């Protein structure tokens, strides 16, 4: 699923085009990708939580643009969007591609949302799909694989990444992820058809 902010549409349209192109290049049909619009970047975490809880999607790609203004409003929105999306990803155990630009000017945003290799919407989409496969490998191949719209990432069908090529991180699972509702959420995700 792609969630896009309605604010700064000129920039977010470019991010969306980049995300769609990246997903298409990885073999996802346009019909397998759901796009939903929210008012602004601050609303992205709640929409991502709803998408994750629906059991319908393998991953979420969150797109938006927060551009610095004359007040500190920019900092609050950028911080809450990033922290909120990270919390949803951890709590729901669903990959979320972070395509929310936090920039000083519209010119910077336009550069990062224009077609080409530097498009941050495309980067967020590729990261989300890559994490779907990382999570599946770490779970021993369990998850929403059957009927999933997310196939093998480009170049990885025959050779998964070497262990040494992946960043080493501490196990960040905490007791909250095993709390009330975890098993029910996990069961819904396992039965889902698998869409982005």
Secondary structure, DSSP 8 states (H G I E B T S, - for coil): -EEEESTTHHHHHHHHHHHHHHHHHTT--GGG--EEEESSGGGHHHHHHHHHHHT--SEEEEEEEEE--SSTHHHHHHHHHHHHHHHHHHHHT-EEEEEEEEESSHHHHHHHHSSSTT-HHHHHHHHHHHHHHHHHHHTTS-SS-TT-S----TT-SS----GGGS--------GGGGSTTHHHHHHHHHHS----
